[in-house]
Structure formats: structure tokens, C-alpha cells
Amino acid sequence: MYEAKPFAKTSKEFLKILQSIKNIDRKDNSIREILNNSTYTIQQSVGSALDGLPAGQSNTARKLNKVERVAS
């Protein structure tokens, strides 16, 4: 998981990789590391934000978010 400053820099690389995902070198471990660590950092950040909701609403928010993603 990245801390805030490294993520601010790496997130730009993450977006560039996603934009050219069809042409990336699958054997490049640095690309794999950026994809894995960025995805994990984003996932944990969303979970942490949802956990910060008032008591009794965080679990509901997770379920609503999951349903909205499936419906999209």
C-alpha cells in the first residue's frame, strides 16, 4: 500500500498504464507492481472511507456501493 506522497506520483503512472493496457510488457515487474499496489491502495482507501461513516451506516454503504457497481 502506498502512502499519500508516493501514491500521488505513482497514480499518474497507473493511469498511463491503464490507457495503454493492451500494449504493456507483461513481463515487466515494475508495471505489475504499480498495478497491484495502486489497485490495493485505492481499494483500501475506499474501504477506509466507508468505515468512517457514522455507526451503523458503513456496512449499508458497502452493500449499496456493490449493488450500484453491479448494476452499471
C-alpha positions as CSV (number, residue, x, y, z in Angstrom):
1,M,0.0,0.0,0.0
2,Y,1.3,3.4,-1.0
3,E,1.5,6.4,1.4
4,A,0.0,9.7,0.2
5,K,3.0,11.3,-1.5
6,P,4.3,8.2,-3.3
7,F,0.7,7.5,-4.5
8,A,0.3,11.0,-5.9
9,K,3.3,10.3,-8.1
10,T,2.5,6.7,-8.9
11,S,-1.1,7.3,-9.7
12,K,-0.1,9.1,-12.8
13,E,1.9,6.1,-13.9
14,F,-1.0,3.9,-13.0
15,L,-3.4,5.9,-15.3
16,K,-0.8,5.8,-18.2
17,I,-0.5,2.0,-17.8
18,L,-4.3,1.6,-17.9
19,Q,-4.6,3.8,-21.0
20,S,-2.2,1.5,-22.9
21,I,-3.1,-1.8,-21.1
22,K,-3.2,-3.7,-24.4
23,N,0.4,-2.9,-25.2
24,I,2.1,-3.3,-21.9
25,D,5.1,-5.6,-21.4
26,R,3.5,-8.4,-19.2
27,K,7.0,-9.5,-18.1
28,D,7.9,-6.0,-16.7
29,N,7.7,-6.5,-12.9
30,S,7.7,-2.7,-12.3
31,I,4.4,-2.4,-14.2
32,R,2.9,-5.3,-12.3
33,E,4.0,-3.7,-9.0
34,I,2.4,-0.4,-9.9
35,L,-0.9,-2.1,-11.0
36,N,-1.0,-4.3,-7.9
37,N,0.0,-1.7,-5.3
38,S,-2.2,1.1,-6.8
39,T,-5.2,-1.1,-7.0
40,Y,-4.7,-2.3,-3.4
41,T,-4.2,1.3,-2.2
42,I,-7.4,2.5,-4.0
43,Q,-9.4,-0.4,-2.6
44,Q,-8.2,0.1,0.9
45,S,-8.8,3.9,0.7
46,V,-12.4,3.3,-0.4
47,G,-12.9,0.8,2.4
48,S,-11.4,3.1,4.9
49,A,-13.7,6.0,3.8
50,L,-16.7,3.8,4.1
51,D,-15.6,2.7,7.5
52,G,-15.5,6.3,8.5
53,L,-19.3,6.7,8.1
54,P,-21.4,7.0,11.2
55,A,-22.0,3.9,13.2
56,G,-24.5,1.5,11.6
57,Q,-24.1,3.1,8.1
58,S,-20.8,1.7,6.9
59,N,-22.0,-1.8,6.2
60,T,-25.0,-0.4,4.4
61,A,-22.8,1.9,2.3
62,R,-20.7,-1.0,1.2
63,K,-23.7,-3.0,0.2
64,L,-25.2,-0.1,-1.8
65,N,-21.9,0.6,-3.5
66,K,-21.6,-3.0,-4.5
67,V,-25.1,-3.1,-5.9
68,E,-24.5,0.1,-7.9
69,R,-21.3,-1.3,-9.4
70,V,-23.1,-4.5,-10.5
71,A,-26.0,-2.6,-12.0
72,S,-23.7,-0.3,-14.1
